[in-house]
Amino acid sequence: MTAGPRIKEYIESKGISQTFLGRRAGIPIGKLNQTLNGNRRFQLDEYERICWALEVPADTFLKPHPPEPIESYPNQ
């Protein structure tokens, strides 16, 4: 799961509407909706504004994961 759907679960659990979040974060509702539904990726500044609007630390919705192993590099 990416950050968008995690944020969507969080705001739904807190009773926060997408409209309220979009207005508070300064993100158009259509753009926010696409991202929360996993159809678009956040730009870093949008993510920062959403965390600010929700008053949560920036790492709240991020889950690090290792990269896929690379079997070989080109031209080696």
Jmol script that loads the backbone (N, CA, C; Angstrom):
load data "model"
ATOM      1  N   MET A   1       0.848  -1.178   0.000  1.00  0.00           N
ATOM      2  CA  MET A   1       0.000   0.000   0.000  1.00  0.00           C
ATOM      3  C   MET A   1       0.898   1.246   0.000  1.00  0.00           C
ATOM      4  N   THR A   2       0.541   2.216  -0.814  1.00  0.00           N
ATOM      5  CA  THR A   2       1.315   3.456  -0.888  1.00  0.00           C
ATOM      6  C   THR A   2       0.771   4.478   0.107  1.00  0.00           C
ATOM      7  N   ALA A   3       1.438   5.622   0.184  1.00  0.00           N
ATOM      8  CA  ALA A   3       1.059   6.641   1.165  1.00  0.00           C
ATOM      9  C   ALA A   3      -0.366   7.159   0.960  1.00  0.00           C
ATOM     10  N   GLY A   4      -0.798   7.319  -0.281  1.00  0.00           N
ATOM     11  CA  GLY A   4      -2.140   7.849  -0.538  1.00  0.00           C
ATOM     12  C   GLY A   4      -3.246   7.053   0.141  1.00  0.00           C
ATOM     13  N   PRO A   5      -3.331   5.750  -0.125  1.00  0.00           N
ATOM     14  CA  PRO A   5      -4.353   4.952   0.547  1.00  0.00           C
ATOM     15  C   PRO A   5      -4.192   4.909   2.072  1.00  0.00           C
ATOM     16  N   ARG A   6      -2.952   4.980   2.566  1.00  0.00           N
ATOM     17  CA  ARG A   6      -2.758   5.029   4.025  1.00  0.00           C
ATOM     18  C   ARG A   6      -3.362   6.312   4.603  1.00  0.00           C
ATOM     19  N   ILE A   7      -3.148   7.421   3.894  1.00  0.00           N
ATOM     20  CA  ILE A   7      -3.727   8.689   4.344  1.00  0.00           C
ATOM     21  C   ILE A   7      -5.248   8.616   4.285  1.00  0.00           C
ATOM     22  N   LYS A   8      -5.775   8.002   3.244  1.00  0.00           N
ATOM     23  CA  LYS A   8      -7.227   7.863   3.109  1.00  0.00           C
ATOM     24  C   LYS A   8      -7.803   7.080   4.293  1.00  0.00           C
ATOM     25  N   GLU A   9      -7.174   5.972   4.653  1.00  0.00           N
ATOM     26  CA  GLU A   9      -7.630   5.192   5.814  1.00  0.00           C
ATOM     27  C   GLU A   9      -7.584   6.040   7.084  1.00  0.00           C
ATOM     28  N   TYR A  10      -6.506   6.796   7.236  1.00  0.00           N
ATOM     29  CA  TYR A  10      -6.336   7.638   8.430  1.00  0.00           C
ATOM     30  C   TYR A  10      -7.434   8.689   8.524  1.00  0.00           C
ATOM     31  N   ILE A  11      -7.674   9.419   7.439  1.00  0.00           N
ATOM     32  CA  ILE A  11      -8.678  10.492   7.527  1.00  0.00           C
ATOM     33  C   ILE A  11     -10.082   9.926   7.719  1.00  0.00           C
ATOM     34  N   GLU A  12     -10.354   8.777   7.104  1.00  0.00           N
ATOM     35  CA  GLU A  12     -11.663   8.151   7.306  1.00  0.00           C
ATOM     36  C   GLU A  12     -11.830   7.722   8.764  1.00  0.00           C
ATOM     37  N   SER A  13     -10.773   7.192   9.359  1.00  0.00           N
ATOM     38  CA  SER A  13     -10.860   6.749  10.759  1.00  0.00           C
ATOM     39  C   SER A  13     -11.042   7.926  11.716  1.00  0.00           C
ATOM     40  N   LYS A  14     -10.582   9.097  11.320  1.00  0.00           N
ATOM     41  CA  LYS A  14     -10.694  10.301  12.150  1.00  0.00           C
ATOM     42  C   LYS A  14     -11.919  11.146  11.796  1.00  0.00           C
ATOM     43  N   GLY A  15     -12.685  10.729  10.789  1.00  0.00           N
ATOM     44  CA  GLY A  15     -13.874  11.482  10.379  1.00  0.00           C
ATOM     45  C   GLY A  15     -13.553  12.776   9.650  1.00  0.00           C
ATOM     46  N   ILE A  16     -12.402  12.824   8.992  1.00  0.00           N
ATOM     47  CA  ILE A  16     -11.974  14.014   8.250  1.00  0.00           C
ATOM     48  C   ILE A  16     -12.343  13.819   6.783  1.00  0.00           C
ATOM     49  N   SER A  17     -12.979  14.806   6.188  1.00  0.00           N
ATOM     50  CA  SER A  17     -13.367  14.685   4.782  1.00  0.00           C
ATOM     51  C   SER A  17     -12.205  15.049   3.869  1.00  0.00           C
ATOM     52  N   GLN A  18     -12.240  14.514   2.668  1.00  0.00           N
ATOM     53  CA  GLN A  18     -11.244  14.865   1.661  1.00  0.00           C
ATOM     54  C   GLN A  18     -11.345  16.347   1.310  1.00  0.00           C
ATOM     55  N   THR A  19     -12.549  16.871   1.292  1.00  0.00           N
ATOM     56  CA  THR A  19     -12.745  18.292   0.987  1.00  0.00           C
ATOM     57  C   THR A  19     -12.061  19.162   2.034  1.00  0.00           C
ATOM     58  N   PHE A  20     -12.253  18.834   3.300  1.00  0.00           N
ATOM     59  CA  PHE A  20     -11.611  19.593   4.376  1.00  0.00           C
ATOM     60  C   PHE A  20     -10.096  19.516   4.247  1.00  0.00           C
ATOM     61  N   LEU A  21      -9.574  18.312   4.040  1.00  0.00           N
ATOM     62  CA  LEU A  21      -8.132  18.130   3.930  1.00  0.00           C
ATOM     63  C   LEU A  21      -7.574  18.885   2.728  1.00  0.00           C
ATOM     64  N   GLY A  22      -8.251  18.779   1.601  1.00  0.00           N
ATOM     65  CA  GLY A  22      -7.792  19.476   0.403  1.00  0.00           C
ATOM     66  C   GLY A  22      -7.741  20.982   0.601  1.00  0.00           C
ATOM     67  N   ARG A  23      -8.775  21.526   1.208  1.00  0.00           N
ATOM     68  CA  ARG A  23      -8.797  22.971   1.454  1.00  0.00           C
ATOM     69  C   ARG A  23      -7.703  23.383   2.431  1.00  0.00           C
ATOM     70  N   ARG A  24      -7.564  22.642   3.501  1.00  0.00           N
ATOM     71  CA  ARG A  24      -6.552  22.994   4.514  1.00  0.00           C
ATOM     72  C   ARG A  24      -5.128  22.860   3.972  1.00  0.00           C
ATOM     73  N   ALA A  25      -4.913  21.858   3.122  1.00  0.00           N
ATOM     74  CA  ALA A  25      -3.577  21.628   2.560  1.00  0.00           C
ATOM     75  C   ALA A  25      -3.337  22.423   1.276  1.00  0.00           C
ATOM     76  N   GLY A  26      -4.378  23.034   0.725  1.00  0.00           N
ATOM     77  CA  GLY A  26      -4.221  23.796  -0.507  1.00  0.00           C
ATOM     78  C   GLY A  26      -4.028  22.930  -1.737  1.00  0.00           C
ATOM     79  N   ILE A  27      -4.692  21.765  -1.753  1.00  0.00           N
ATOM     80  CA  ILE A  27      -4.589  20.827  -2.874  1.00  0.00           C
ATOM     81  C   ILE A  27      -5.981  20.668  -3.480  1.00  0.00           C
ATOM     82  N   PRO A  28      -6.118  20.846  -4.804  1.00  0.00           N
ATOM     83  CA  PRO A  28      -7.434  20.668  -5.436  1.00  0.00           C
ATOM     84  C   PRO A  28      -8.008  19.286  -5.121  1.00  0.00           C
ATOM     85  N   ILE A  29      -9.294  19.236  -4.844  1.00  0.00           N
ATOM     86  CA  ILE A  29      -9.942  17.997  -4.405  1.00  0.00           C
ATOM     87  C   ILE A  29      -9.790  16.865  -5.424  1.00  0.00           C
ATOM     88  N   GLY A  30      -9.864  17.165  -6.714  1.00  0.00           N
ATOM     89  CA  GLY A  30      -9.712  16.123  -7.730  1.00  0.00           C
ATOM     90  C   GLY A  30      -8.338  15.480  -7.680  1.00  0.00           C
ATOM     91  N   LYS A  31      -7.327  16.295  -7.534  1.00  0.00           N
ATOM     92  CA  LYS A  31      -5.944  15.817  -7.441  1.00  0.00           C
ATOM     93  C   LYS A  31      -5.755  15.000  -6.157  1.00  0.00           C
ATOM     94  N   LEU A  32      -6.296  15.506  -5.057  1.00  0.00           N
ATOM     95  CA  LEU A  32      -6.190  14.794  -3.783  1.00  0.00           C
ATOM     96  C   LEU A  32      -6.903  13.447  -3.858  1.00  0.00           C
ATOM     97  N   ASN A  33      -8.092  13.436  -4.415  1.00  0.00           N
ATOM     98  CA  ASN A  33      -8.870  12.197  -4.528  1.00  0.00           C
ATOM     99  C   ASN A  33      -8.138  11.148  -5.352  1.00  0.00           C
ATOM    100  N   GLN A  34      -7.552  11.559  -6.465  1.00  0.00           N
ATOM    101  CA  GLN A  34      -6.806  10.607  -7.295  1.00  0.00           C
ATOM    102  C   GLN A  34      -5.653   9.990  -6.511  1.00  0.00           C
ATOM    103  N   THR A  35      -4.994  10.819  -5.733  1.00  0.00           N
ATOM    104  CA  THR A  35      -3.850  10.330  -4.966  1.00  0.00           C
ATOM    105  C   THR A  35      -4.272   9.415  -3.834  1.00  0.00           C
ATOM    106  N   LEU A  36      -5.314   9.800  -3.120  1.00  0.00           N
ATOM    107  CA  LEU A  36      -5.778   8.974  -2.004  1.00  0.00           C
ATOM    108  C   LEU A  36      -6.300   7.622  -2.473  1.00  0.00           C
ATOM    109  N   ASN A  37      -6.754   7.571  -3.724  1.00  0.00           N
ATOM    110  CA  ASN A  37      -7.252   6.312  -4.282  1.00  0.00           C
ATOM    111  C   ASN A  37      -6.167   5.516  -5.003  1.00  0.00           C
ATOM    112  N   GLY A  38      -4.918   5.998  -4.932  1.00  0.00           N
ATOM    113  CA  GLY A  38      -3.805   5.260  -5.521  1.00  0.00           C
ATOM    114  C   GLY A  38      -3.647   5.429  -7.018  1.00  0.00           C
ATOM    115  N   ASN A  39      -4.319   6.406  -7.617  1.00  0.00           N
ATOM    116  CA  ASN A  39      -4.247   6.619  -9.064  1.00  0.00           C
ATOM    117  C   ASN A  39      -3.235   7.690  -9.468  1.00  0.00           C
ATOM    118  N   ARG A  40      -2.574   8.276  -8.497  1.00  0.00           N
ATOM    119  CA  ARG A  40      -1.619   9.354  -8.747  1.00  0.00           C
ATOM    120  C   ARG A  40      -0.655   9.389  -7.571  1.00  0.00           C
ATOM    121  N   ARG A  41       0.586   9.777  -7.825  1.00  0.00           N
ATOM    122  CA  ARG A  41       1.556   9.910  -6.741  1.00  0.00           C
ATOM    123  C   ARG A  41       1.603  11.346  -6.253  1.00  0.00           C
ATOM    124  N   PHE A  42       1.831  11.496  -4.959  1.00  0.00           N
ATOM    125  CA  PHE A  42       2.017  12.820  -4.385  1.00  0.00           C
ATOM    126  C   PHE A  42       3.311  13.429  -4.879  1.00  0.00           C
ATOM    127  N   GLN A  43       3.326  14.738  -5.002  1.00  0.00           N
ATOM    128  CA  GLN A  43       4.581  15.460  -5.102  1.00  0.00           C
ATOM    129  C   GLN A  43       5.010  15.695  -3.653  1.00  0.00           C
ATOM    130  N   LEU A  44       6.295  15.835  -3.430  1.00  0.00           N
ATOM    131  CA  LEU A  44       6.801  15.964  -2.067  1.00  0.00           C
ATOM    132  C   LEU A  44       6.152  17.133  -1.333  1.00  0.00           C
ATOM    133  N   ASP A  45       6.005  18.270  -1.997  1.00  0.00           N
ATOM    134  CA  ASP A  45       5.408  19.423  -1.309  1.00  0.00           C
ATOM    135  C   ASP A  45       3.951  19.172  -0.949  1.00  0.00           C
ATOM    136  N   GLU A  46       3.232  18.411  -1.747  1.00  0.00           N
ATOM    137  CA  GLU A  46       1.844  18.067  -1.413  1.00  0.00           C
ATOM    138  C   GLU A  46       1.809  17.183  -0.166  1.00  0.00           C
ATOM    139  N   TYR A  47       2.698  16.207  -0.134  1.00  0.00           N
ATOM    140  CA  TYR A  47       2.756  15.312   1.025  1.00  0.00           C
ATOM    141  C   TYR A  47       3.076  16.098   2.292  1.00  0.00           C
ATOM    142  N   GLU A  48       4.021  17.017   2.190  1.00  0.00           N
ATOM    143  CA  GLU A  48       4.380  17.847   3.350  1.00  0.00           C
ATOM    144  C   GLU A  48       3.191  18.676   3.827  1.00  0.00           C
ATOM    145  N   ARG A  49       2.443  19.237   2.888  1.00  0.00           N
ATOM    146  CA  ARG A  49       1.282  20.048   3.266  1.00  0.00           C
ATOM    147  C   ARG A  49       0.184  19.203   3.895  1.00  0.00           C
ATOM    148  N   ILE A  50       0.018  17.989   3.420  1.00  0.00           N
ATOM    149  CA  ILE A  50      -0.994  17.095   4.007  1.00  0.00           C
ATOM    150  C   ILE A  50      -0.599  16.738   5.439  1.00  0.00           C
ATOM    151  N   CYS A  51       0.653  16.399   5.645  1.00  0.00           N
ATOM    152  CA  CYS A  51       1.106  16.100   7.010  1.00  0.00           C
ATOM    153  C   CYS A  51       0.922  17.311   7.909  1.00  0.00           C
ATOM    154  N   TRP A  52       1.224  18.500   7.397  1.00  0.00           N
ATOM    155  CA  TRP A  52       1.015  19.728   8.173  1.00  0.00           C
ATOM    156  C   TRP A  52      -0.464  19.894   8.500  1.00  0.00           C
ATOM    157  N   ALA A  53      -1.326  19.722   7.492  1.00  0.00           N
ATOM    158  CA  ALA A  53      -2.768  19.894   7.683  1.00  0.00           C
ATOM    159  C   ALA A  53      -3.325  18.905   8.705  1.00  0.00           C
ATOM    160  N   LEU A  54      -2.779  17.695   8.723  1.00  0.00           N
ATOM    161  CA  LEU A  54      -3.242  16.669   9.662  1.00  0.00           C
ATOM    162  C   LEU A  54      -2.520  16.727  11.003  1.00  0.00           C
ATOM    163  N   GLU A  55      -1.516  17.583  11.079  1.00  0.00           N
ATOM    164  CA  GLU A  55      -0.718  17.745  12.300  1.00  0.00           C
ATOM    165  C   GLU A  55      -0.085  16.432  12.738  1.00  0.00           C
ATOM    166  N   VAL A  56       0.540  15.753  11.760  1.00  0.00           N
ATOM    167  CA  VAL A  56       1.244  14.495  12.031  1.00  0.00           C
ATOM    168  C   VAL A  56       2.672  14.614  11.509  1.00  0.00           C
ATOM    169  N   PRO A  57       3.605  13.851  12.072  1.00  0.00           N
ATOM    170  CA  PRO A  57       4.978  13.853  11.559  1.00  0.00           C
ATOM    171  C   PRO A  57       5.022  13.336  10.111  1.00  0.00           C
ATOM    172  N   ALA A  58       5.997  13.803   9.366  1.00  0.00           N
ATOM    173  CA  ALA A  58       6.102  13.440   7.949  1.00  0.00           C
ATOM    174  C   ALA A  58       6.297  11.951   7.711  1.00  0.00           C
ATOM    175  N   ASP A  59       6.816  11.223   8.684  1.00  0.00           N
ATOM    176  CA  ASP A  59       7.027   9.787   8.476  1.00  0.00           C
ATOM    177  C   ASP A  59       5.813   8.928   8.847  1.00  0.00           C
ATOM    178  N   THR A  60       4.721   9.546   9.200  1.00  0.00           N
ATOM    179  CA  THR A  60       3.533   8.815   9.639  1.00  0.00           C
ATOM    180  C   THR A  60       3.018   7.825   8.600  1.00  0.00           C
ATOM    181  N   PHE A  61       3.022   8.201   7.336  1.00  0.00           N
ATOM    182  CA  PHE A  61       2.423   7.371   6.291  1.00  0.00           C
ATOM    183  C   PHE A  61       3.452   6.696   5.392  1.00  0.00           C
ATOM    184  N   LEU A  62       4.731   6.822   5.730  1.00  0.00           N
ATOM    185  CA  LEU A  62       5.779   6.238   4.918  1.00  0.00           C
ATOM    186  C   LEU A  62       6.230   4.917   5.525  1.00  0.00           C
ATOM    187  N   LYS A  63       6.359   3.917   4.690  1.00  0.00           N
ATOM    188  CA  LYS A  63       6.826   2.607   5.125  1.00  0.00           C
ATOM    189  C   LYS A  63       8.006   2.217   4.244  1.00  0.00           C
ATOM    190  N   PRO A  64       9.236   2.306   4.781  1.00  0.00           N
ATOM    191  CA  PRO A  64      10.397   1.963   3.961  1.00  0.00           C
ATOM    192  C   PRO A  64      10.407   0.484   3.591  1.00  0.00           C
ATOM    193  N   HIS A  65      10.925   0.219   2.428  1.00  0.00           N
ATOM    194  CA  HIS A  65      11.085  -1.168   1.993  1.00  0.00           C
ATOM    195  C   HIS A  65      12.330  -1.245   1.121  1.00  0.00           C
ATOM    196  N   PRO A  66      13.027  -2.376   1.162  1.00  0.00           N
ATOM    197  CA  PRO A  66      14.256  -2.503   0.382  1.00  0.00           C
ATOM    198  C   PRO A  66      13.939  -2.567  -1.114  1.00  0.00           C
ATOM    199  N   PRO A  67      14.883  -2.154  -1.934  1.00  0.00           N
ATOM    200  CA  PRO A  67      14.672  -2.253  -3.383  1.00  0.00           C
ATOM    201  C   PRO A  67      14.695  -3.706  -3.840  1.00  0.00           C
ATOM    202  N   GLU A  68      14.137  -3.924  -4.996  1.00  0.00           N
ATOM    203  CA  GLU A  68      14.194  -5.260  -5.591  1.00  0.00           C
ATOM    204  C   GLU A  68      15.654  -5.573  -5.915  1.00  0.00           C
ATOM    205  N   PRO A  69      16.090  -6.809  -5.711  1.00  0.00           N
ATOM    206  CA  PRO A  69      17.473  -7.141  -6.041  1.00  0.00           C
ATOM    207  C   PRO A  69      17.724  -7.012  -7.550  1.00  0.00           C
ATOM    208  N   ILE A  70      18.894  -6.548  -7.874  1.00  0.00           N
ATOM    209  CA  ILE A  70      19.288  -6.429  -9.276  1.00  0.00           C
ATOM    210  C   ILE A  70      20.208  -7.600  -9.587  1.00  0.00           C
ATOM    211  N   GLU A  71      19.803  -8.417 -10.564  1.00  0.00           N
ATOM    212  CA  GLU A  71      20.578  -9.608 -10.873  1.00  0.00           C
ATOM    213  C   GLU A  71      21.886  -9.255 -11.581  1.00  0.00           C
ATOM    214  N   SER A  72      21.830  -8.297 -12.469  1.00  0.00           N
ATOM    215  CA  SER A  72      23.063  -7.874 -13.135  1.00  0.00           C
ATOM    216  C   SER A  72      22.863  -6.451 -13.643  1.00  0.00           C
ATOM    217  N   TYR A  73      23.947  -5.762 -13.771  1.00  0.00           N
ATOM    218  CA  TYR A  73      23.923  -4.421 -14.291  1.00  0.00           C
ATOM    219  C   TYR A  73      24.251  -4.474 -15.775  1.00  0.00           C
ATOM    220  N   PRO A  74      23.658  -3.589 -16.563  1.00  0.00           N
ATOM    221  CA  PRO A  74      23.991  -3.569 -17.996  1.00  0.00           C
ATOM    222  C   PRO A  74      25.479  -3.249 -18.187  1.00  0.00           C
ATOM    223  N   ASN A  75      26.037  -3.784 -19.242  1.00  0.00           N
ATOM    224  CA  ASN A  75      27.426  -3.525 -19.640  1.00  0.00           C
ATOM    225  C   ASN A  75      28.439  -4.014 -18.614  1.00  0.00           C
ATOM    226  N   GLN A  76      28.150  -5.096 -17.935  1.00  0.00           N
ATOM    227  CA  GLN A  76      29.147  -5.658 -17.002  1.00  0.00           C
ATOM    228  C   GLN A  76      29.523  -7.038 -17.430  1.00  0.00           C
TER     229      GLN A  76
END
end "model"
wireframe off; spacefill off
backbone 0.3
color backbone group
